[in-house]
Amino acid sequence: MAVKVLIVDDQTAFRSAAREVVVGEASSGEESVAAATRLHPDLVLMDVRLPGVVDGLEASRLIRSEHDEITVFLLSTYDEEEFASRISGSRAAAFIPKFAFSPDSLVSAWDAVIDRTDSSQTRVQKDHT
């Protein structure tokens, strides 16, 4: 059953931004790579187990290889340990179990990515000075 959402806010800018957050959907690894190239999202929420030849781990690796600026979070109903040996090769920024997925966990993971990016940029700037 699909979730229907009603956005209620008195700020037009917020309502517009909320509508714009999701730029597309895909249901397979192959589709996700094509969609990422076409849509240029900031963030991809990628299921690990997908139908087809390309699973979510490989799709993440392909997307990040072609588009380093795209952040990928892996999601799964399965334990992270099942994929641990392949997660780092996927170049995903985070793994979030589906049972723990919430707006708060998404914000926390995104904040951690931003903090790492800021730290890396600071180190690069110091190295060049």
Contacts in CASP RR format, 6 or more apart in sequence:
PFRMAT RR
TARGET T0000
AUTHOR 0000-0000-0000
METHOD contacts of the structure
MODEL  1
MAVKVLIVDDQTAFRSAAREVVVGEASSGEESVAAATRLHPDLVLMDVRL
PGVVDGLEASRLIRSEHDEITVFLLSTYDEEEFASRISGSRAAAFIPKFA
FSPDSLVSAWDAVIDRTDSSQTRVQKDHT
7 15 0 8 1.000
7 18 0 8 1.000
7 19 0 8 1.000
9 15 0 8 1.000
9 18 0 8 1.000
23 39 0 8 1.000
23 41 0 8 1.000
24 35 0 8 1.000
24 39 0 8 1.000
24 41 0 8 1.000
25 35 0 8 1.000
26 32 0 8 1.000
26 34 0 8 1.000
26 35 0 8 1.000
27 50 0 8 1.000
27 51 0 8 1.000
28 50 0 8 1.000
28 51 0 8 1.000
28 52 0 8 1.000
28 54 0 8 1.000
29 46 0 8 1.000
29 50 0 8 1.000
29 52 0 8 1.000
29 54 0 8 1.000
29 55 0 8 1.000
29 56 0 8 1.000
29 58 0 8 1.000
29 59 0 8 1.000
30 52 0 8 1.000
30 53 0 8 1.000
30 54 0 8 1.000
30 59 0 8 1.000
32 44 0 8 1.000
32 46 0 8 1.000
32 50 0 8 1.000
32 54 0 8 1.000
32 56 0 8 1.000
32 59 0 8 1.000
32 63 0 8 1.000
33 54 0 8 1.000
33 59 0 8 1.000
33 62 0 8 1.000
33 63 0 8 1.000
33 66 0 8 1.000
36 44 0 8 1.000
36 63 0 8 1.000
36 66 0 8 1.000
36 67 0 8 1.000
36 70 0 8 1.000
37 66 0 8 1.000
37 67 0 8 1.000
40 67 0 8 1.000
40 70 0 8 1.000
41 70 0 8 1.000
42 69 0 8 1.000
42 70 0 8 1.000
42 71 0 8 1.000
43 70 0 8 1.000
43 71 0 8 1.000
43 72 0 8 1.000
43 73 0 8 1.000
43 110 0 8 1.000
44 60 0 8 1.000
44 63 0 8 1.000
44 70 0 8 1.000
44 71 0 8 1.000
44 72 0 8 1.000
44 73 0 8 1.000
45 73 0 8 1.000
45 75 0 8 1.000
46 56 0 8 1.000
46 59 0 8 1.000
46 60 0 8 1.000
46 72 0 8 1.000
46 73 0 8 1.000
46 74 0 8 1.000
46 75 0 8 1.000
46 92 0 8 1.000
47 56 0 8 1.000
47 74 0 8 1.000
47 75 0 8 1.000
47 76 0 8 1.000
48 55 0 8 1.000
48 56 0 8 1.000
48 57 0 8 1.000
48 74 0 8 1.000
48 75 0 8 1.000
48 76 0 8 1.000
48 78 0 8 1.000
48 83 0 8 1.000
49 55 0 8 1.000
49 56 0 8 1.000
49 76 0 8 1.000
49 78 0 8 1.000
50 56 0 8 1.000
50 59 0 8 1.000
54 62 0 8 1.000
56 74 0 8 1.000
56 90 0 8 1.000
57 74 0 8 1.000
57 83 0 8 1.000
57 86 0 8 1.000
57 87 0 8 1.000
57 89 0 8 1.000
57 90 0 8 1.000
57 92 0 8 1.000
58 90 0 8 1.000
60 72 0 8 1.000
60 74 0 8 1.000
60 90 0 8 1.000
60 91 0 8 1.000
60 92 0 8 1.000
61 89 0 8 1.000
61 90 0 8 1.000
61 91 0 8 1.000
63 70 0 8 1.000
63 72 0 8 1.000
64 70 0 8 1.000
64 72 0 8 1.000
64 90 0 8 1.000
64 91 0 8 1.000
64 92 0 8 1.000
65 91 0 8 1.000
71 93 0 8 1.000
71 110 0 8 1.000
71 113 0 8 1.000
72 90 0 8 1.000
72 91 0 8 1.000
72 92 0 8 1.000
72 93 0 8 1.000
73 92 0 8 1.000
73 93 0 8 1.000
73 94 0 8 1.000
73 95 0 8 1.000
73 96 0 8 1.000
73 106 0 8 1.000
73 109 0 8 1.000
74 83 0 8 1.000
74 87 0 8 1.000
74 90 0 8 1.000
74 92 0 8 1.000
74 94 0 8 1.000
74 95 0 8 1.000
74 96 0 8 1.000
75 95 0 8 1.000
75 96 0 8 1.000
75 97 0 8 1.000
75 98 0 8 1.000
75 101 0 8 1.000
76 82 0 8 1.000
76 83 0 8 1.000
76 95 0 8 1.000
76 97 0 8 1.000
76 98 0 8 1.000
77 97 0 8 1.000
77 98 0 8 1.000
77 99 0 8 1.000
79 97 0 8 1.000
80 87 0 8 1.000
80 95 0 8 1.000
80 97 0 8 1.000
83 95 0 8 1.000
87 95 0 8 1.000
93 109 0 8 1.000
93 112 0 8 1.000
93 113 0 8 1.000
93 116 0 8 1.000
94 109 0 8 1.000
94 112 0 8 1.000
94 113 0 8 1.000
96 105 0 8 1.000
96 106 0 8 1.000
96 109 0 8 1.000
END
